């Protein structure tokens, strides 16, 4: 993947809360790649999933590490700043994904509402509650924000055998923004059944994968406010990394890796094959109509 070093970044689309320690009620996240990790960890350890989240009542108490406030805003102004602060690449992923959806909605005569991505460490308080890093990346429909502990990508590589390429990171964020689009269009409200290979929860996740593929299809045309493309080239290896990441977070892959058996009745995100197939569908077509995973025979 090649970036346009002259393009400008918009760090206002990212809120850096790393180092803060919140307290509040447990979270009910609206969807995300990492939520499957939480559910399966609870299954394997015999614990309540809520026990893996932050808990308690009352007003959140927040403390920030010195120097963490405003760092991305100061240091991530243009794409070339990635050389000095590698975390700026996540600002680029967010900017690119939102530029794509803003253009897509506008072409349809609709208005896209931007969503902020919040970086955190350990735990974070949201309108969906307080979530620990063990939840993984997730989208909260209550405040229309994406939440991400950047340590997730190291876990994806070392614990789950995922790819190390940067485009795998971009895929994860594009998937979460797929959930934001689902919230804006009302697809998220169609979820009634929460588990099983043909459940609404699985259909929602696979559609978010398809939406991530749509962004990848047009990634080199998404630009900054001045019209400069943010990403200038995607390679076959980049797409392979995204597909590898999709495989790694498949329900069957994780179940086989950690419990030795596959139990489709507990699936919440879909199989590795499904996740790869729906990302590919979005990537090859670039068409939102092709991403209708809620059609009866689509899975």
C-alpha positions as a printed Julia matrix, in Angstrom:
299×3 Matrix{Float64}:
   0.0     0.0    0.0
   1.36    3.4   -1.01
   0.32    6.71   0.5
   0.29   10.21  -1.01
   2.82   11.92   1.22
   1.55   15.38   0.21
  -2.06   14.75   1.22
  -3.34   16.36   4.39
  -4.68   14.43   7.35
  -7.66   15.39   9.49
  -6.77   14.33  13.04
 -10.05   15.79  14.35
 -11.69   12.53  13.23
  -9.71   10.67  15.9
  -9.88   11.15  19.67
  -6.8     9.92  21.51
  -7.78    8.83  25.02
  -4.91    6.44  25.59
  -3.85    6.5   29.2
  -7.26    7.37  30.58
  -8.85    5.15  33.2
 -12.66    5.29  33.05
 -15.25    3.66  35.28
 -18.9     3.03  34.5
 -21.5     0.42  33.62
 -20.64   -2.49  31.35
 -20.85   -1.97  27.63
 -23.34   -3.26  25.1
 -21.37   -2.7   21.92
 -23.16   -2.38  18.62
 -20.86   -4.64  16.67
 -17.22   -5.21  15.93
 -14.49   -7.61  14.97
 -13.19   -8.0   18.5
 -16.5    -8.79  20.2
 -16.22  -12.39  19.01
 -12.99  -12.71  20.99
 -14.8   -11.66  24.16
 -17.68  -14.07  23.64
 -15.45  -17.04  22.91
 -13.12  -16.25  25.8
 -16.12  -16.31  28.11
 -17.25  -19.59  26.56
 -13.88  -21.22  27.04
 -13.33  -20.0   30.6
 -16.87  -20.49  31.81
 -17.23  -16.84  32.8
 -19.92  -14.27  32.23
 -18.96  -12.0   29.29
 -19.84   -9.01  31.47
 -17.08  -10.03  33.88
 -14.55   -9.35  31.12
 -15.76   -5.78  30.83
 -15.28   -2.85  33.17
 -18.04   -2.48  35.74
 -19.49   -0.31  38.45
 -21.79    2.73  38.61
 -21.39    6.44  38.94
 -19.71    9.22  37.05
 -16.65    8.18  35.06
 -13.37    9.13  36.68
 -10.77    9.94  34.04
  -7.04   10.54  34.32
  -4.77   11.12  31.34
  -1.12   10.24  30.98
   1.12   13.32  30.64
   1.63   14.26  27.02
  -1.16   12.06  25.62
  -3.66   14.85  25.05
  -3.55   16.38  21.58
  -0.53   14.41  20.39
  -2.15   13.17  17.19
  -3.59   16.59  16.45
  -0.13   18.14  16.71
   1.82   15.4   14.96
  -0.52   14.12  12.23
  -1.05   16.99   9.81
   0.13   15.43   6.53
   0.64   11.86   5.39
   4.42   12.27   5.54
   4.07   12.63   9.33
   3.62    8.85   9.46
   7.42    8.66   9.2
   7.76   10.34  12.61
   4.63    9.02  14.3
   3.46    5.65  12.89
   0.11    6.04  14.67
  -0.73    8.72  12.1
  -1.47    5.91   9.65
  -4.62    5.14  11.61
  -5.75    8.72  11.09
  -5.24    8.12   7.37
  -7.34    4.94   7.46
 -10.18    6.78   9.21
  -9.94    9.77   6.86
  -9.94    7.55   3.78
 -12.89    5.43   4.91
 -15.0     8.43   5.82
 -14.1    10.3    2.61
 -15.34    7.28   0.66
 -18.66    7.06   2.5
 -19.19   10.82   2.38
 -18.86   10.68  -1.42
 -20.99    7.56  -1.67
 -23.85    9.06   0.34
 -23.61   12.34  -1.59
 -23.86   10.51  -4.92
 -27.1     8.95  -3.66
 -28.45   12.34  -2.58
 -27.98   11.53   1.09
 -25.88   13.06   3.86
 -23.2    11.08   5.65
 -22.7    11.78   9.35
 -19.02   11.4   10.31
 -18.03    9.19  13.25
 -15.04    9.72  15.52
 -12.61    6.89  16.24
 -11.42    6.82  19.84
  -8.08    5.25  20.76
  -7.92    3.89  24.31
  -5.88    1.63  26.54
  -7.22   -0.91  29.04
 -10.82    0.36  29.12
 -13.04    3.13  27.88
 -16.4     4.66  28.81
 -18.95    4.99  26.02
 -22.69    5.57  25.77
 -22.9     1.8   25.45
 -21.13    1.46  28.81
 -17.55    0.77  29.86
 -15.61   -1.76  27.8
 -12.22   -3.33  28.37
  -9.59   -3.89  25.69
 -10.63   -7.55  25.61
 -13.72   -6.57  23.66
 -11.49   -5.62  20.73
 -12.43   -2.92  18.21
 -16.12   -2.06  18.31
 -18.73    0.47  17.24
 -21.16    1.99  19.73
 -24.43    3.11  18.09
 -25.35    5.11  21.2
 -22.69    7.74  20.56
 -21.91    6.8   16.93
 -18.21    6.26  17.6
 -15.63    3.58  16.84
 -13.42    2.42  19.72
 -10.02    0.82  19.33
  -7.12   -0.23  21.53
  -4.2    -0.27  19.1
  -2.75   -3.23  21.01
  -5.43   -5.35  19.34
  -3.35   -5.64  16.18
  -0.42   -7.16  18.05
  -2.85   -9.61  19.64
  -4.31  -10.4   16.23
  -0.82  -11.28  14.99
   0.64  -13.12  17.98
  -2.39  -14.81  19.58
  -4.61  -15.44  16.57
  -2.01  -15.85  13.83
  -3.22  -12.9   11.8
  -1.28  -10.99   9.14
   1.22   -8.22   9.86
   0.47   -6.03   6.82
  -0.88   -2.51   7.28
  -3.89   -3.18   5.1
  -5.13   -5.7    7.65
  -5.33   -2.75  10.07
  -7.2    -0.7    7.49
  -9.66   -3.56   6.95
 -10.47   -3.7   10.66
 -11.28    0.01  10.78
 -13.24   -0.13   7.53
 -15.3    -2.98   9.01
 -16.15   -0.87  12.07
 -17.17    2.03   9.84
 -19.35   -0.45   8.02
 -21.27   -0.76  11.28
 -21.61    3.02  11.4
 -23.11    2.99   7.91
 -25.48    0.23   9.01
 -26.57    2.41  11.91
 -27.17    5.38   9.64
 -29.16    3.34   7.12
 -31.21    1.37   9.66
 -29.65   -2.03   8.93
 -28.43   -2.38  12.49
 -32.01   -2.2   13.74
 -32.87   -5.36  11.77
 -30.97   -7.59  14.19
 -33.34   -9.87  16.11
 -31.46  -13.16  16.45
 -28.07  -13.0   18.17
 -26.3   -16.28  17.39
 -26.23  -19.1   14.89
 -24.84  -19.47  11.35
 -27.81  -17.71   9.74
 -28.59  -15.3   12.58
 -29.17  -11.59  12.09
 -25.99  -10.92  14.1
 -23.93  -12.92  11.59
 -25.64  -11.2    8.67
 -24.82   -7.81  10.18
 -21.13   -8.66  10.55
 -20.84  -10.08   7.05
 -22.47   -6.98   5.62
 -19.9    -4.84   7.45
 -17.19   -6.97   5.81
 -18.8    -6.33   2.44
 -18.88   -2.6    3.14
 -15.17   -2.78   4.04
 -14.61   -4.38   0.64
 -16.51   -1.53  -1.01
 -14.12    0.96   0.58
 -11.13   -1.09  -0.58
 -12.59   -1.07  -4.1
 -12.45    2.73  -4.14
  -9.65    3.39  -1.63
  -7.3     5.0   -4.15
  -9.96    7.57  -5.08
 -10.77    8.68  -1.51
  -9.1    12.04  -0.99
  -8.42   14.85   1.46
 -10.29   18.17   1.51
  -8.11   19.55  -1.28
  -8.79   16.59  -3.56
  -5.45   14.84  -3.04
  -5.78   11.03  -2.92
  -4.76    9.6    0.45
  -3.87    6.14  -0.87
  -2.26    5.92  -4.27
  -1.78    2.19  -4.72
  -3.08   -1.11  -3.38
  -1.28   -4.33  -4.19
  -2.46   -7.91  -4.42
  -0.6    -8.5   -1.13
  -2.68   -5.77   0.54
  -5.9    -7.51  -0.44
  -4.42  -10.84   0.64
  -3.68   -9.3    4.06
  -7.28   -8.14   4.38
  -8.54  -11.59   3.45
  -6.15  -13.18   5.93
  -7.43  -10.88   8.67
 -11.02  -11.81   7.76
 -10.08  -15.48   8.03
  -8.44  -14.98  11.41
 -11.56  -13.44  12.95
 -13.95  -16.08  11.61
 -15.99  -17.86  14.26
 -14.93  -21.31  13.08
 -11.24  -20.37  12.95
 -11.21  -19.06  16.52
 -13.27  -21.95  17.87
 -11.02  -24.54  16.24
  -7.88  -22.74  17.44
  -8.93  -22.33  21.05
 -11.44  -25.06  21.84
 -10.65  -27.68  19.2
 -14.24  -27.97  17.97
 -16.55  -25.84  15.86
 -20.04  -25.04  17.15
 -21.98  -23.1   14.5
 -24.95  -22.55  16.8
 -22.84  -20.11  18.83
 -21.56  -18.11  15.84
 -22.0   -14.34  16.0
 -19.74  -13.12  13.17
 -19.69  -15.83  10.5
 -17.16  -18.35   9.27
 -13.79  -17.49   7.81
 -15.01  -18.46   4.35
 -18.07  -16.22   4.68
 -16.08  -13.26   5.93
 -13.58  -13.55   3.09
 -16.33  -14.05   0.51
 -18.34  -11.03   1.55
 -15.27   -8.78   1.7
 -14.44   -9.98  -1.81
 -18.01   -9.27  -2.96
 -17.73   -5.67  -1.84
 -14.25   -5.33  -3.29
 -15.14   -6.73  -6.69
 -18.48   -4.96  -7.15
 -18.21   -1.71  -5.18
 -22.0    -1.92  -5.06
 -23.98   -1.59  -1.84
 -26.85   -3.57  -3.37
 -24.53   -6.57  -3.67
 -23.98   -6.44   0.11
 -27.53   -7.46   1.07
 -26.63  -10.24   3.49
 -30.12  -10.05   4.96
 -31.6   -11.62   1.83
 -32.91  -15.05   2.81
 -30.62  -17.08   0.55
 -27.58  -14.79   0.62
 -25.41  -16.69   3.11
